[in-house]
Every structure is written in C-alpha cells, then in structure tokens.
Amino acid sequence: MTSYDVDLFVIGAGSGGVRAARIAAGYGARVKVAEEYRVGGTCVIRGCVPKKLMVYAGRFAGEFEDAAGFGWTVEGARFDWATLIANKDKEIARLEAAYHANLQKSGVEIVPQRAELEDAHTVRLADGTRVTAGTILIATGARPNLGLDIPGRELGITSNEIFHLERQPGSIVIQGAGYIALEFASLLAGLGTKVTVVHRGDKLLRGFDDDIRELIVKELEGHGVAFEFGATIEAIHAEGGGKRIRLNDGRDLFADEVMLAIGRTPNTTGLGLDKVGVHLNEAGAIAVDAGSRSNIPSIYAVGDVTDRANLTPVAIREGHAFADTVFGGKPWSVDHSLIPTAVFTEPEVGVVGLTEAEARAQGRRVDIYKTSFRPMKATLSGRQTRVFMKLVVDQKDNRVLGAHLLGEASAEIIQLVGVLLTVGATKADFDRTVALHPSAAEELVTLRDRHPSSDQLPEASAEMTPAI
C-alpha cells in the first residue's frame, strides 16, 4: 500500500477548499491547504462580503431621503469613503483570522505558498518542497476577465481593485451587465458617484426572467444609473487626471475610473494541469463529474474553477459533499438545478428555479402569476419604486417551478421560497398559507390572477393593500 505525506492536499483556501479541508480533517484525514494570497478566497476577501458591506453604505443616502416623509429631519449627513474602506478592511481581516483559526482547530495545516501539480499524487510548493497526497483537491476559484483587447485596457480596474481605491470616484463607466457590474453601479450611485453602464446588448442580467430584466433597468435609472445599450468600449485614454473612454460608435465618455466587469475566468493557468493530463472544458474550467472528480481519479475540483454554478454557497456544498463522500463514507452530490440567488442592487433581485422562458423551452405548459405594487414605505417617503413578484407554475401538477422577485428584502424572502421549491411546493400550498400582513412577502400567497405570458405585465396597484 502506497504511503503518502498527507491524505488530502487542497490547493486554494477559499470557501470550497476550506469547507472540504475542515470536514475531511474531522473524519481523521491528514490535510494540508496551500494558499498563495489570503485565506478566505474571493468571497471573503474581495467579493461577496466586502461588496455587501459597501451595498449597505450605498443604501443610507436613500434612507436619509425617505426619512423626511416620516417626520424626520436629517441634517449634515456626510459620507467619507476612507472611513468605509478602513472599516471594511478591519472586518475582512477579522474574518480572515477566523478562517485561519477554524482550520487550525480542525487540525488542518495551512501552507502560505503557491502549489502546482507535479503528478497525480504530488504537488510542488513555491519553495521547491514536494508533498505527496492520496487525494488532491483544486479549489482555486476564478478571477476577473480582462478579455477586452483594446488600447488602454491596463487603465481599467476590476472588482478586485475597486475595493481598495484610495478615493471615491466622482464618476465611473462600468462595462458589463451581470451581478458584479450592476451591484457596483447601484452602490456607487447610492454613494453619490455618477455612474454610466455600457453594455453591448439591449437587456441586463442574462439568464434571468425577462420581466426582471426589463424592470431592473427602470429601477436603476430611477436611482441615478445611466445606461449606454448596444455599445462597447473601444479604447481608454488617460486624460486630465481621469479617463477618456471611446465607444464603438465614435463617441467619448469621460470619467474618473473605468471598471471592466465582463465575466470571470477559472484559475487553471500555471497549476500543472496539462502536465498531469487533467481535462478542461471549453470555458477553460476543470471538467468534473457529479462527484467533483476529474478524469484523473485522485484529483478533484470544486467551486468556480469548475464553472458549474459560480456562487459561494454552491462551492461550500460541493466541498462538503466531496469530503463526506471521499473521507466520510457518506456519498452524496450537489443538485445544481435549484439554487436561490440574489443581485444586491437597489432594489434587490431574488430568484429561484426556472424562468418563464426556460419552462416553456422545456415544453412545459405553465401558468404565470405576477403582481406589481408600490411598497407601503414608498407611500409616505414619496419614492418612485415598485415591487414585482412572479411565480411560474406547472399546469400538469400545480408545482411552483420558479419565483422571481424585485424589491426590498427580495434576497431574504427568496431564501425561504427556495426551501418551498426544494420540497416541491405547489401553488395550492402557497394559497392555503395564511398571509402575514402588512408585508410585501404576503403577496406571494395571495396571488390569484393568471397572466398568459410575460408580454403582459400586471395592472399596477396604487399601493400595497391586503388581498380581498
């Protein structure tokens, strides 16, 4: 029987790698984790967590404005970028320390170096040390894609650098139309930055329900975000302390910063994958089976490096499933078909399950229930915003296939709606649930009128009212 230095060697200490390492160690495995940057990965260090902290900051301006309608006088409110960034950095340092401590308490050895594959059971560290392992797990995540081959590309920033700007940009041009582009557009606009989003298409949030894609534009415009649709950036030039951005139609935009948010690329370069013969898919991600195993039996991969469902909770579940299966004798795999997700714009988007278009493309006959209303808070604040909710229901068995929300607290609501869809809840289950009034969420259990398709939005009610 072959003897190895460790039972499991994990390359990458992000959410998926850390969870896999801790669970495996809990089963008695000897585990090492190599991380060349900071423990915690993209989500904790320069992704979901710092972004959400900045999202909160961006919402206060709207809260101050709304307060007047409720009798409050708010004077002298002033935002300081340096304070936000400093406090954000303190929290990220605290979380990183917690990740370190949890790994060490679990008996996992942290190796603060880059690691590359040398063969199916050996990794080579940056200092030349070789470590053999019975199993190797790659959890290196992904990085921002700088795929624009244009003059001045180096003058643009990505979601990595924006967290560390010394000064708040007075203006910014953002190219992209996904989660990252829209979340930063929204939060920066809330902080007072003049924001312009450039997108080559005519709709945002590819893959989301068409109703959401249409309505989010109106909401973001109402919060001060400008859009240039059907446009791409052709060149970026430094000019007068800022940037001159040439668009494909010859027009120039001027801004303090340019952010490129056009996707992310799996971190597979320089890992020695080709040397060992690990297969990559068309996206350059590690190709794995349902159990996260690559074509090399001893090598597995989880998280964004596999380009399956690039969300932190998914990476965590993949890491947990891997450890339970390989080291705990409790095999299971992650179901990627039903994943709640949110876009932390202002207002939020929360979705789970099939879009209307996806359901129809599968040949399903569906009933559509949807509503749009002015939230109660806006009746006194005077803010021009609306809440939108939509359920996609299978006519065959009355099962709710998808839920799509736009409005305050959509992320919180959709998490529990995800529980309902996971257990196969039907529209009848929603209908017989007692409404909690007054709340926005009650509309999900009081929807009665069917709509034939997405090209007919529901009649807009004046405000949120109890269903009669």
Secondary structure, DSSP 8 states (H G I E B T S, - for coil): ----SEEEEEE--SHHHHHHHHHHHHTT--EEEE-SS-TTHHHHHHSHHHHHHHHHHHHHHHHHHHHGGGT----S----HHHHHHHHHHHHHHHHHHHHHHHHHTT-EEE-S-EEEEETTEEEETTS-EEEEEEEEE---EEE------TTGGG-B-TTGGGG-SS--SEEEEE--SHHHHHHHHHHHHTT-EEEEEESSSSSSTTS-HHHHHHHHHHHHHTTEEEEET--EEEEEEETTEEEEEETTS-EEEESEEEE-S-EEES-TTSSHHHHT--B-TTS-B---TTSB-SSTTEEE-GGGG-SS--HHHHHHHHHHHHHHHHSS-------S---EEE-SSS-EEEEE--HHHHHHTT--EEEEEEEE--HHHHHH-----EEEEEEEETTT-BEEEEEEESTTHHHHHHHHHHHHHTT-BHHHHHTS---SS-SGGGGGT---EES-TTS-----SS-----
